[in-house]
Amino acid sequence: MATRKPLSSRPLDRLYFLFFLIHIPATLLLDCQVLYPTWATPTLLQSLSHMYVDLSADPLIAGVLGYTAGDFAWFKSLLYLEFFFQLPVFVLGALKIWQGSSSIYPLLLIYGASTTTTVLPCLVVLLSTPITNVETIAAGIHSITPFQQLLLLSSYLPFLLIPLLMTVDMAFRLSNLVPIRTITAAKQKAT
C-alpha cells in the first residue's frame, strides 16, 4: 500500500482543500440563506446578507432576496444545487483530499464541470449589469459602480476558475489511473 503524501506536497490538492473549507461557511451563511425559512434565519444572518448587498449591489443575491425586480427563479435553482449537491461535495471533498484518496476524483470531476457551467451565466449577469450613472439612478435601474463590479468579479471569478482547473486536473488524474488499473488487472489474470 502506498504511503499518503502530505497535503503540503500536493499544491493543487491544497488549493482545492482550502477552496472547499472557505466555501462551506460562504454557502451556509450567505449564498443559501434564501432557501431557509425566515423564522429559522437569525437576525444576525439576515443582516449579513443586507450588508453584503449594500456593499456589493450583487444583482443575483439582491434579486433572489427580492431587493430588486426580476425573475430570479433560475438563480434560486442554482442555489438549491449548491446546497444539496455542492455543499456535501465540499465536506466530502475536503475530507478525501486531506486523506489523499483518489476515490474522490470522479465526484470532483462532476463537481468542477457542473460548477463551471453554473457560474458562467452568473458572470454574464454581472458583466451585463449597468454601471451606475445619472441615467440609471434617475430611472431607478439596479446598477453597480465600477468598484462594485470589480469586487463582484473578484469574488465570482475564483468560483469559475478553480472548478475549471479542478475539472481538467481530475480528468487527467482519472485518465492516468485507467491504464494502471487495466495493466494491473491483466497481470493478475495472467498469474
Stockholm file with secondary structure:
# STOCKHOLM 1.0

chainA/1-191         MATRKPLSSRPLDRLYFLFFLIHIPATLLLDCQVLYPTWATPTLLQSLSHMYVDLSADPLIAGVLGYTAGDFAWFKSLLYLEFFFQLPVFVLGALKIWQGSSSIYPLLLIYGASTTTTVLPCLVVLLSTPITNVETIAAGIHSITPFQQLLLLSSYLPFLLIPLLMTVDMAFRLSNLVPIRTITAAKQKAT
#=GR chainA/1-191 SS CCCCCCGGGCHHHHHHHHHHHHHHHHIIIIITGGGSCGGGSCHHHHHHHHHHHHHHCCHHHHHHTTSSCSCCHHHHHHHHHIIIIIHHHHHHHHHHHHHTCGGGHHHHHHHHHHHHHHHHHHHHHHHHSCBCCHHHHHHTCCCBCHHHHHHHHHHHTHHHHHHHHHHHHHHHHHHHHHHHHHHHHHHHHHC
#=GC SS_cons         CCCCCCGGGCHHHHHHHHHHHHHHHHIIIIITGGGSCGGGSCHHHHHHHHHHHHHHCCHHHHHHTTSSCSCCHHHHHHHHHIIIIIHHHHHHHHHHHHHTCGGGHHHHHHHHHHHHHHHHHHHHHHHHSCBCCHHHHHHTCCCBCHHHHHHHHHHHTHHHHHHHHHHHHHHHHHHHHHHHHHHHHHHHHHC
//
